[in-house]
Amino acid sequence: MVKRKDQYNSTGSSIDAMMETIDETKEATTSSETDQLTQQIQQELEEENRRNDNTLAYFKQRVKEEEERHSKQHRLLEARLLQAITQTEGSAAHSDYWLNNRKIPKKEEPRKPAKEEETLIRS
């Protein structure tokens, strides 16, 4: 490569050589900054993952506690309902009332068929 006079500075060194040195310095600084930034972002990512894991663990525990509470309450209410039904069977059911307090029609006893009905049934 032929270098012209204007490619040299006042000390006689090549401007291209100086530019290469500057570029390498920038690259080294940029590389160092990039590594530092990469490390910082990785740390932030790890912190976010830990925070997320802790949040999920907390809410999973809360869901489990709520399911246990609901199950316990459900069993309690079922027991109370059964108790109420057994108590009402002795009083309300015997007095021919249903849950909405309507009278339940009494069932008629089956009767023996008359002789005429028996002959019709047999034929």
C-alpha positions in Angstrom: 0.0 0.0 0.0 1.4 3.3 -1.0 1.0 6.0 1.7 0.6 9.6 0.8 2.2 12.4 2.7 -1.1 13.5 4.3 -1.6 10.1 5.9 1.2 10.8 8.4 0.9 13.1 11.3 3.5 15.7 12.4 5.6 13.1 14.3 5.8 10.9 11.2 3.7 8.0 12.5 1.0 6.6 10.3 -2.5 7.9 11.0 -3.8 4.4 10.1 -1.6 2.9 12.8 -2.9 5.3 15.4 -6.5 4.6 14.3 -6.0 0.9 14.7 -4.6 1.5 18.3 -7.6 3.6 19.1 -10.0 1.0 17.7 -8.3 -1.7 19.7 -8.6 0.4 22.9 -12.2 1.0 22.2 -12.8 -2.6 21.5 -11.1 -3.6 24.8 -13.1 -1.0 26.7 -16.3 -2.0 24.9 -15.5 -5.6 25.5 -14.9 -5.0 29.2 -18.1 -2.9 29.5 -20.0 -5.5 27.6 -18.8 -8.3 30.0 -19.7 -6.1 32.9 -23.1 -5.4 31.5 -23.6 -9.1 30.7 -22.7 -10.0 34.3 -25.1 -7.4 35.6 -27.9 -8.6 33.5 -27.2 -12.2 34.4 -27.4 -11.3 38.1 -30.7 -9.4 37.5 -32.0 -12.5 35.7 -31.0 -14.8 38.5 -32.6 -12.4 41.1 -35.8 -12.3 39.0 -35.9 -16.1 38.8 -35.4 -16.4 42.6 -38.2 -13.8 43.2 -40.5 -15.6 40.8 -39.8 -19.0 42.5 -40.4 -17.5 45.9 -43.6 -15.9 44.8 -44.8 -19.2 43.2 -43.9 -21.2 46.3 -45.8 -18.7 48.5 -49.0 -18.8 46.4 -48.8 -22.6 46.0 -48.7 -22.8 49.8 -51.7 -20.3 50.1 -53.7 -22.4 47.6 -53.0 -25.5 49.5 -54.0 -23.8 52.8 -57.2 -22.5 51.2 -58.1 -26.0 49.8 -57.6 -27.5 53.2 -59.7 -24.8 54.8 -62.4 -25.3 52.2 -62.4 -29.0 52.6 -62.7 -28.7 56.4 -65.5 -26.2 56.1 -67.3 -28.4 53.5 -67.1 -31.5 55.8 -68.4 -29.4 58.7 -71.4 -28.1 56.7 -72.2 -31.6 55.3 -72.2 -32.9 58.9 -74.5 -30.1 60.0 -76.8 -30.8 57.0 -77.0 -34.5 57.8 -77.7 -33.6 61.5 -80.5 -31.3 60.4 -82.0 -33.9 58.1 -81.9 -36.6 60.8 -83.6 -34.2 63.3 -86.3 -33.2 60.8 -86.9 -36.8 59.8 -88.3 -37.4 63.3 -90.6 -34.3 63.2 -91.3 -32.8 59.8 -91.1 -36.0 57.8 -93.6 -37.8 60.1 -96.0 -34.9 59.8 -96.0 -35.3 56.0 -94.1 -32.1 55.1 -91.3 -31.8 52.7 -88.6 -29.2 52.5 -90.9 -26.6 51.0 -93.6 -27.4 53.5 -96.0 -29.0 51.0 -98.1 -31.9 52.2 -97.0 -35.1 50.7 -100.0 -37.1 49.5 -100.4 -40.4 51.3 -100.0 -43.5 49.3 -103.1 -45.7 49.2 -102.7 -49.3 50.3 -102.8 -51.7 47.4 -106.2 -53.5 47.4 -107.0 -57.0 46.3 -108.6 -57.0 42.8 -112.3 -57.9 42.6 -113.3 -61.2 41.0 -114.3 -59.4 37.8 -110.8 -57.8 37.6 -109.1 -61.1 38.3 -110.9 -62.7 35.4 -109.9 -59.8 33.1 -106.3 -60.1 34.3 -106.1 -63.9 33.7 -107.5 -63.6 30.2 
